[in-house]
Amino acid sequence: MSNKLNDKMHLAANIFNGPDQVPQRNGYGEGVVEAGRANENVVVLCCDLTESTRSAEFRETFPGRFVEIGIAEQNMAGIAAGMAFSGKIPYISSYATFSPGRNWDQIRVSVCYSMANVKIMGAHAGISVGPDGATHQAMEDIAITRCLPNMTVIVPCDYPEAKKAAVSIAEMNGPVYMRFGREKVPVITTEKTPFQIGRAETYKRGGDVTVVACGSLVYEALLASDELSGEGIDVRVINCHTIKPIDSDTIIKAAEETGALVTAEEHQVHGGLGSAVAEVVSQNCPVPIEYVAMMDRFGESGEPDELMKKFGLSAPGIVSAVKRILKRKE
């Protein structure tokens, strides 16, 4: 399949042969330090999760620009809004179940309604947080942030992309939500791989069906495409790292050229990437869509890989969805 990979994307050479494994949160930690070096107004606030969210490197590099709020996500959002209106660029970091989960009202009113330049980092998102269980598995965070006016929503696929996103969002004005998981995930992009907020990238060309994925499911989509190519099924794979504003042009083009879509995300089926894609195609180029996502239920405790497989959030689940959509396409 490698000859169908888009060479303009400069993906990792070992993408199908034991790619490196690094948590996306490491990319945030390094990226926010880089953003801090470029702009002295960048500050970081955290809620007693400095090591887990990888905010620690910023604290050690810029101790005068780091604020430990304690276990008080609601207060953190309000304080960050005030700092933003004083000219700072606050990055607030916690587990996604707490921010934007617990402080959604403060984000809605103090940040989004006020158009405060606050960057919200939701760590340990998705079911792959594993043994922490359903109460700590943020599976609704894309939905509750995507619906907020003025909010940009980003879901990086790996460590390099998370780093690029963390740097890029400091250069734009307005609220941003970026989510990332805890576990190591394959490094599939490189320093040369294009990244632009609001632009989806086609990682693999194909004409039979398109898989639009975000986060760690981008790699699973590429694995699924590789397997399906052996059966003569030509799958296009798009990395849609920006859920809002979504890249309508790339999605419409894929719908027109392949005639069927599968969306793949580590999130509830309602309100996330799949819903965003459906909104685009229903108005512009209606085609059949299948969804690979958490099917309207809570997760459970378990090993990350086991949970991803159990709930169909891996390559086999995407393969099945592609085969279902091809029958509907016929």
C-alpha positions in Angstrom: 0.0 0.0 0.0 2.9 2.3 0.6 2.8 3.6 -3.0 -0.7 5.0 -2.3 0.6 7.0 0.6 0.6 10.7 -0.2 4.3 11.5 -0.5 3.5 15.2 0.0 2.6 14.4 3.6 6.2 13.2 4.5 4.9 10.4 6.8 7.2 8.3 8.9 9.3 5.8 6.8 8.6 3.0 9.3 4.9 3.7 9.6 4.0 0.0 8.9 7.2 -1.5 10.3 7.3 -0.8 14.1 6.8 2.9 14.3 8.1 4.7 17.5 5.6 4.9 20.3 5.3 8.3 22.2 2.3 9.8 24.1 0.6 12.7 22.4 0.8 14.6 25.7 4.6 14.8 25.3 4.0 16.8 22.2 1.9 19.3 24.2 4.5 19.6 26.9 7.3 20.3 24.4 5.1 22.5 22.2 4.0 24.8 25.0 7.6 25.4 26.0 8.5 26.3 22.4 5.5 28.6 22.4 6.7 30.1 25.6 10.1 30.8 24.2 8.6 32.6 21.2 6.1 34.7 23.2 6.7 35.8 26.8 3.0 36.2 27.3 2.4 32.5 27.2 1.5 31.2 30.7 0.4 27.8 32.0 -2.1 27.0 34.7 -2.7 23.5 36.0 -4.9 21.7 38.6 -2.5 19.5 40.5 -1.8 17.3 37.5 1.4 18.9 36.3 3.4 15.7 35.7 0.5 13.8 34.1 -0.5 16.6 31.7 3.2 17.3 30.9 3.0 20.9 32.0 6.0 20.2 34.3 8.6 21.1 31.6 7.0 24.6 31.3 7.0 25.0 35.0 10.7 24.2 35.2 11.6 26.4 32.2 9.5 29.4 33.1 8.7 29.1 36.9 7.5 32.7 37.0 4.9 32.0 34.3 3.4 28.9 35.8 0.5 28.9 38.2 -0.6 25.8 40.3 -4.3 26.3 40.9 -5.0 23.2 42.9 -8.0 21.0 42.3 -10.2 23.8 41.1 -10.9 23.6 37.3 -13.8 26.0 37.5 -11.6 28.6 39.1 -8.8 27.9 36.7 -11.0 28.7 33.7 -12.1 32.0 35.3 -8.6 33.0 36.3 -7.3 32.2 32.8 -10.0 34.4 31.2 -8.9 37.3 33.4 -5.3 36.7 32.5 -6.2 36.6 28.8 -7.9 40.1 29.1 -4.7 41.3 30.7 -2.7 40.3 27.6 -1.5 36.9 28.6 -2.0 33.7 26.5 -3.0 31.1 29.2 -2.8 27.4 28.5 -5.0 25.6 31.1 -4.4 21.9 31.6 -6.2 19.1 33.4 -7.8 15.8 32.6 -10.5 16.2 30.0 -13.1 14.8 32.3 -12.5 17.9 34.5 -11.6 20.5 31.9 -13.8 20.9 29.8 -15.9 18.4 31.7 -16.4 20.0 35.1 -15.8 23.6 34.2 -17.9 23.8 31.0 -20.0 26.6 32.3 -17.0 28.8 33.0 -15.5 28.0 29.6 -18.8 28.8 27.9 -19.4 32.1 29.6 -16.0 33.5 30.8 -14.0 32.1 27.8 -16.1 31.6 24.7 -18.8 34.2 25.2 -16.1 36.7 26.1 -13.8 35.5 23.3 -11.0 35.2 25.8 -7.7 34.0 24.3 -7.5 30.8 26.4 -6.1 27.5 25.3 -7.8 24.4 27.0 -5.7 21.2 27.2 -7.8 18.1 27.8 -5.4 15.3 28.8 -6.2 11.6 29.3 -9.1 11.8 26.9 -10.8 8.8 25.4 -11.3 5.2 26.6 -7.6 4.4 26.3 -7.0 5.9 29.7 -7.9 2.3 30.6 -7.8 1.2 34.2 -9.0 4.6 35.5 -12.5 3.5 34.4 -15.6 5.2 33.0 -15.6 8.2 35.3 -12.2 9.3 34.0 -12.7 8.3 30.4 -13.7 11.6 28.6 -15.8 10.5 25.6 -18.0 13.5 25.2 -15.4 16.4 25.3 -15.4 17.0 21.5 -19.2 17.3 21.5 -19.4 19.8 24.4 -16.6 22.0 23.0 -17.6 21.8 19.4 -21.0 23.3 20.1 -19.6 26.4 21.8 -19.4 29.5 19.6 -15.9 30.9 19.0 -14.2 27.6 20.0 -11.6 25.9 17.8 -11.3 22.1 18.5 -8.2 20.1 17.7 -7.4 16.4 18.0 -3.8 15.6 17.0 -3.0 12.2 15.7 0.4 11.7 17.3 3.3 13.3 19.3 4.7 15.5 16.5 1.3 16.8 15.5 0.4 17.6 19.1 3.7 19.6 19.4 2.9 21.6 16.2 -0.7 22.2 17.4 0.5 23.5 20.8 2.8 25.9 19.1 0.4 27.0 16.4 -2.5 27.9 18.8 -0.4 30.5 20.6 -0.2 32.4 17.3 -4.0 32.6 16.8 -6.5 34.7 18.9 -9.4 33.0 20.5 -10.5 29.9 22.6 -9.0 26.6 21.6 -9.7 23.1 22.9 -7.0 20.4 22.3 -7.5 16.9 23.5 -4.9 14.1 23.8 -4.6 10.7 25.4 -2.4 9.2 28.1 -1.0 6.2 26.4 1.8 5.9 23.9 0.6 6.0 20.3 2.5 5.3 17.0 4.5 8.2 15.6 3.2 8.4 12.0 4.1 12.0 11.1 7.4 13.8 10.9 8.7 17.4 11.2 8.0 17.9 7.5 4.4 16.7 7.6 2.1 19.6 6.9 0.0 20.9 9.7 -2.4 23.9 9.4 -5.3 24.5 11.8 -8.6 24.0 9.9 -7.1 22.0 7.1 -7.6 18.2 6.8 -4.8 16.2 5.1 -5.1 13.2 2.8 -2.6 10.7 4.0 -3.5 8.0 1.5 -5.2 8.3 -1.8 -8.0 5.9 -2.8 -11.2 5.8 -4.9 -13.6 3.3 -3.3 -14.4 4.8 0.1 -12.9 7.4 2.4 -12.1 7.0 6.1 -12.0 10.4 7.9 -10.3 9.9 11.2 -8.8 11.9 14.1 -6.5 11.2 17.0 -5.0 7.7 17.3 -7.6 6.4 15.0 -5.7 7.9 12.0 -3.1 5.2 12.4 -5.7 2.5 12.8 -7.4 3.8 9.6 -4.1 3.4 7.7 -3.7 -0.2 9.0 -7.3 -1.0 7.9 -6.6 0.5 4.5 -3.5 -1.7 4.2 -5.5 -4.8 5.0 -8.3 -3.9 2.6 -6.0 -3.2 -0.2 -5.2 -6.9 -0.2 -8.8 -7.5 -1.0 -8.8 -5.1 -3.8 -10.6 -2.3 -1.9 -9.0 1.1 -2.4 -9.4 3.3 0.7 -8.7 7.0 1.0 -7.5 8.1 4.5 -7.9 11.6 5.7 -6.5 13.0 9.0 -9.1 15.5 10.2 -7.2 16.9 13.2 -9.3 20.1 13.3 -12.9 19.2 14.2 -13.9 22.8 14.2 -13.6 24.7 12.0 -13.8 21.6 9.8 -12.3 21.4 6.4 -15.5 21.2 4.3 -13.7 21.4 1.0 -11.6 18.3 1.6 -14.6 16.3 2.9 -16.9 17.3 0.1 -14.2 16.4 -2.5 -13.8 13.0 -0.8 -17.6 12.4 -0.8 -17.9 13.3 -4.5 -14.9 11.2 -5.6 -15.4 8.0 -3.5 -19.2 8.1 -2.8 -19.0 6.8 0.7 -17.5 7.8 4.1 -16.5 6.1 7.3 -15.6 8.3 10.3 -13.3 7.0 13.1 -12.8 8.6 16.5 -12.1 7.7 20.2 -15.3 9.5 21.3 -19.0 9.1 21.6 -20.8 8.6 18.3 -23.0 11.6 19.0 -21.6 15.1 18.6 -18.0 14.3 17.6 -16.1 14.0 14.3 -18.7 11.8 12.7 -21.5 14.3 13.5 -19.3 17.2 12.1 -18.7 15.3 8.9 -22.3 14.3 8.5 -23.3 18.0 8.9 -21.0 18.9 6.0 -22.0 16.1 3.5 -25.8 16.3 4.3 -25.8 19.9 3.0 -23.4 19.5 0.1 -23.0 16.0 -1.2 -25.2 13.4 0.7 -23.5 9.9 0.7 -23.7 6.9 2.9 -21.7 7.2 6.2 -20.7 4.6 8.8 -19.4 5.6 12.2 -16.6 4.0 14.2 -17.0 5.4 17.7 -18.2 4.7 21.2 -21.8 3.6 20.5 -23.7 5.7 23.1 -22.5 3.9 26.2 -20.0 4.4 29.0 -16.6 2.7 29.0 -15.2 0.4 31.7 -11.9 -0.4 33.4 -9.4 -2.5 31.4 -6.2 -2.4 29.6 -6.1 0.3 26.9 -5.5 -2.1 23.9 -8.2 -4.5 25.1 -10.8 -1.7 25.5 -10.0 -0.2 22.1 -10.5 -3.6 20.5 -13.6 -4.5 22.6 -15.4 -1.3 21.5 -14.3 -1.6 17.9 -12.0 1.4 18.0 -9.2 -0.2 16.1 -8.3 -1.4 12.6 -10.6 -4.4 12.6 -13.6 -2.2 13.5 -12.7 0.1 10.6 -12.4 -2.8 8.2 -15.9 -3.9 9.1 -17.3 -0.4 8.7 -15.8 -0.1 5.3 -17.3 -3.4 4.2 -20.7 -2.3 5.5 -20.6 1.0 3.7 -19.6 -0.6 0.4 -22.7 -2.7 0.6 -24.8 0.4 1.2 -23.0 2.2 -1.6 -24.0 -0.5 -4.0 
